[in-house]
Amino acid sequence: MHRRGKVFTALPTGLRVAPTTSKLPDVGTTIFTVMSALAADCGAINLSQGFPDFAAPEGLLERVNHHLRAAHNQYAPMAGLPALREAIAAKTLACYAHRADPEQEITVTSGATEALFCAIEAFVHPGDEVIVFDPAYDSYDPAIRLAGGRPVHVPLRSPDFSLDFSALEAAIGVSTRMLILNTPHNPTGAILTGDDLQRLADLVRNTDILLLGDEVYEHMVYGDVRHESLLRYPELAERSLAVFSFGKTYHVTGWKIGYVVASPALTREFRRVHQFVQFCVATPLQHGLADFLASDPGHYRELPAFYAGKRDYFCQLLANSRFRLQPSAGTYFQLANYGEISDETDTVFAERLTRESGVACIPISVFYASPPAAQRLVRFCFAKDNQTLERAAEILCAI
């Protein structure tokens, strides 16, 4: 049925639906869903989507089970359980020397993606510009556009994926509202340094620019290097919303629990949106995390060494392959250059690797607004048990 040039669909009741004009016409299913589904269809080893295939800490599971059976199954406070926010505050102080008020500066969220979305929706207005650094995690750009903002894509410097401060300075304008910083960086594994954050402070000083820090891999930084959180730097912390993930830290990505640390003024605006997106997060899980954070801080302190061992083992297994690897500085992802194997685009190569060889990976070009034409990189996840890594490496070394 046509009416005033717009298409309506007639329903059996005689009601009509609104015009089918998409707000995100160029956005399809995420690459993580696509590649994991392809891996399942092909029976391939899934080194694409970033989730561990080993168990959560037993002590954490025990505490959650306790609270499930202790009648802690009703709504939690919108901002998060006080006990969990207090435990987060203690952790934030211990890790970054940043004193956050549990009541006014910490919000528990349904994973980091919800936190990122709510932060963007809370502060980005129509016409505002938000700078993202390519290759960029794929949730940033759609959230900016849904808020009416304009994403400004600034490529990271090749080949080490460091910040290009000349390009960043050129991209900042009168409409710049926010910069999104991801460190350790997904998909490349690069990290920001203390010098980077000092230069950033110089650049945004005397502006109204906000910083959104995606720091979900905070405990996966390798070697004699520390994670440079925005919270370490008071001048940056006051204009920042720093986002973290329990799912990444405790091997429970399916729980979808994260949190945001921000100043009281920023937190108030953030919660205005959060309360209508995900009013609260699963109560027994929050109780269990609060208990475990307090009783076993050793878990997150030991995580860098644990994952460094996984990275080193995976790189060692592929040392005789035709893939070329520079060990990742952070995250549980490893980039691999397949240029000696094929001149196919990374999307074609990743699909063929999954279908024909039985190992799934992620192509890097999908994280760019304008991908480099000659780049031949794919991303593998090494957050897997050693047997999985060994089976995958045997296949990859035979290619």
N, C-alpha and C positions, 0 to 999 in steps of 0.2 A: 504494500500500500504506500503510495507516495503522497506527501503533504508538504507544501512549501519547499520542495527541493530536497527534503531529508527523508531517509528511508526508515520506515517503522515496520516492525514485525507484528502481524496480527496474532493475538493469543486466543485460545478457545473461548475465554470469557468475554472477549471483545476489548480487553485492555491492550494497551500498546506500550512497548518498551521504548526507552529513549534511543536517540540515534547512536549507532554503533561506531562512534569516533573514538579511537584509542588515545589515551593520554601518553602512552609510550609506544607509538606505532613501530618503532625500530627495535624494540626489545623483545627477545624471545626467551626460551627457557635457558637458565644459567648453564654455563659450560660444565659446571660441577655435576649438575643433574644429568646432562647429556652424556658425559663421559662415564659416569658411574652406571647409568642405564645401559650404555653400550658394553661396558665391561661385564655386567650381569648377563646380558643377552649372549655374549660371546664366550662366557666362562673364563674371562681374562683375569689376571692378577690385577687388582685395582690399586695402582699407585697414583691415581689421579686425585680424587677428592681427599681433602686433608682431615682424615680421622684415624686415630690409632686402632689397631686390631688386637690390643692387649688390654688387660683388665684395669679397672679403677682401683685405687688403694683400698685394701680390705677394711681398714679402719673407717674410711669414709662410708663405705657401703653399710657397715654395721651401724653407724650412727643414723644414717637415713632410715634403715629398717626399724631401728628403735623408735624414731619419731613417727614413722608411718603407723606403728602399733600403739603409740601413746596419744592417739586422738589429736595429733597436730595436723589436721587435714582441712582446716577452713581457711578463709581468706587471711593472707598476711597484710600488714600495713602497706599502703601504696608505695612508699619509698623503700620498703624492705624491712625485714625483722630487725629490731634494735640490736639484738645480739650479733647478728651478722654484720651490720654496719659498724659496730664497735670493733669486731674482729678485723674488718677491712681497714679501719682507721689505724689499728695497731700495726698491721702489715705494711700499710703505706708509710707510716713513720719509720718502721724498721728498714724498709727497702730504699726509701727515697728521701728520708729526713724531712718529709712533708707532713705537717700536722693538719689533718682534715677533721672537721667537726662532723661526727656521725649523723647528727640530726639535720644539719643544714647543707652539707657538702657531699654526701654520698647517697647514691640512688642505685638500688638493685634492679636489674633489667632482665628481660627475657632474651638473653644472649647479647653479644656485641652488635649484631646487625640491627636489632631493635634500638639499641642505644645510639648508634650512628644515625639511623633514620630519624629518631625523635630530636636529636641535636640539630640536624639539618632543618627539619620542619619548624623547630622552635625559633630559629634565628635567621633563616634565609627568607627574604621577601622577594616578590616579583621584581625582576630587574637586577637583583644582586648577583655579583659574580663570585664563584667559589673556585679556587685553584686546587687542582688535583694533579698528582705527579704520575705520569705514565711510564711503565705499565701500572695501572691502578686497579685495586680490587673492584669487582664489578658492581657492587651495590651503591657506590658513591654517586656516579653520574645520574642514574634514574631518580634517586632521592632528591638530588639538587633540582632536576627538571620538574618533578612533581611539586616542589615548593615554589615553582615559578622562577627559579634562579637560572643562571647560565654557567655551565661548567667551563672552566678555562684549563685546557690540558697542557701541561708543561712537561716535556720529556725529561726523564732522568738521563744523566750523562752516561754514554756508552764507553767502555764495556763494563764498568764497575757499578753502574746504577747509583751513582752519587748525585747529590743535589747540584744542579747547575744554577748558581746564585745569580749569574748575569741574566739568564733566561727568566728566573723567578722575579728579579727586580723589574725587568721589562714587562712582565705580565701583570704586575700590581698596578691598579688604577683607582680612580675615584669611586668605582662601583664595587671594588673588592670587599667582600664581607667576611670571608672565611678562607683559611688554608687547611687542607686535610693532610695530615702527616701520618705515615704508616711506618713504624719502626718497632721491632724488626719487620722487614718489608715482605709482604706477600704480593707477587709470586717470586721475587728474585732472591730473597734471603739477605739483602743488603741491610746495613744498619746506619743510623745517624750517629755522629760523633758529638762529643762535647763542643768541639769547635763549630760544628754545624749549628748547634742550638744557640751558641753565642752570636754567631753571625745572623741567625734568624731574629734574635732579640734586637740586634741593631737595626734590622730591616723593618720590623713592625713597630718599633718604638714611636710614640707620638702619632699612632694611627688607631682606628677603631676596629682593626682586623681581629677576628677571633681565630683561635687555633683548635682544631678537632684532632685529637691524638688517638689513632688506632694502634693500641699497644698490647694487643691480645697475645703476642708471642714474647712478652716481657721476660720470661724465664728461659728463653731459648736463645741465648747469646753466648758465643763460644770463644775459647781462648782467654787470655788475660785481659778481658774487656768487660765493661759493665753496661747494662741497659741504660741508655740516656733518656729517661722519662722527662716529659715536659714538666712534671711535678718537681723535679730536682731544682728547677730554676724559678725562683719566686716571681721574677718579672714576667716569665712566660706563663707560669701557673695561674696568675690572676686573670688571664685572658683565654684560658684553655678549658676544654672539656676532655678529660683523659679517660679512655674507654679500655676496659680490661675484661678477660674471659676466664671464668672458672672451668668452662668446658675444655679449653686448651690445656690449662694447668693440671687438671686432675683426670685427664683422659676420658671425659664424659661429655663429648660434644653434643650428644643427643639430649642432654638435660637443658641446653639453651639457657644458661645463666651467666650473666655478666654484671658489670657495674660501671658507673660513671663517677668520677671525682671532679668537682668543679666548685668555684666560689659560690657563696650563698646567692648572689644575684643571678648568676648563670643557672644554678640549680633550680631556683624558683621557676624560671622560664622553661627549663627542660621538663620539669615535672608537670607543667600545664599541659604538655603534649603527651608525655608518658602515661598519665593517668587515663587517657582515652584510647591509647593504643594497646597497652598491656597493663591493666590496672595493678596487678601484682603478680609475683612469680611463685611457683609451687612451694607451699609452706614447708612440708617435711624436708625437701631438698635444702631449703635455706637453713633450717635447724641443723641438719647434718653438716653442712659446710661450716656453719659457725663453730660447731664443736670441733671439727677436724682442723680448722685453721688455728684454733687456740691450742689444741693438743699436739699437733704434728707439723710445726713450721718447717721441719726438716725436709718434707716432701718437695716444696718449691725451691728450697735452697739447693737440693741435690739434682734438680731437673737439668740445669745446664750440662753437667757432666754426663748425665744419662743420655741426653740427646746428642751430645758431641760424640759419644761412643757409637750411637746409631749412624750418625753422618759419616764418621770415619770408616765404619765397617762397610757401608754402602759404597762409598768412594773406592775403597780397597777392592771390593768385589768387581767393580767396573773398570779397574785400572788397565786391564788387558782388552777392553772393548774398543770399538771405534767411536764411542761417545767421548767427548772431551768435557771434563768437569773441573771447575774451580770450587773447592769446598765452600759451602754456604757459611756466611758469617752469623746467620741467625735463622729463626723459624725451624720447622721440621720439613722443609722443602729443599730440593737440590736441583738447580738448573743443569741441563746437559745440552751441549752443542752436538747436533747430529750432522753437521756439514760434510763430514767424511763418508757419510752413509748415503745421503740423498740430497738432491736439490729441490725437493718438493716443499711447498709451503708447510708451515707447522701444523695447520689444521688437517691437511691431507695426510701428512706423515703420522700424526697422532691417531687418526682413525685407522690407517692401514696397520700401524703397530698393534693396535688393539685387536683388529679383526684377524690379521694374518699371523701375528707372533704371540698374541695372548697376554700382552702387558699394556695396561692403560696409563696414560699420562695426560698432562694438560698442555695445550699449545699456548704460547705466551702472547701471540699477536692479538688474541681476543681481549686483552687488557689495555689495548691502546686505542686512542681515537684515530691515529694515523700510524699504523705499525711500520717499522723499518722494513724495506723490501727485501733486503739480503739477510735478515736475521734468521737463524736456524736454531731456535731454542725451544725445548720443552721442559716441563716441570714434573719431577717425581716427588712423591711423599715418602719419606723414610721412617715415618712413625708406625712401623710394622715390626712384628716379631722377626727374629733372625731367619727363621725358616722361610718366611714369606720373601724376605729380601734375597735370600740365597736362590730360591726358585726363580725369582724375577731376573736376577743377575745372570744366571745360567742361560736364560733365553736371550737377554740383551747382548751378552758377550758372543753369542753365536751369529748375530746379525752381521 
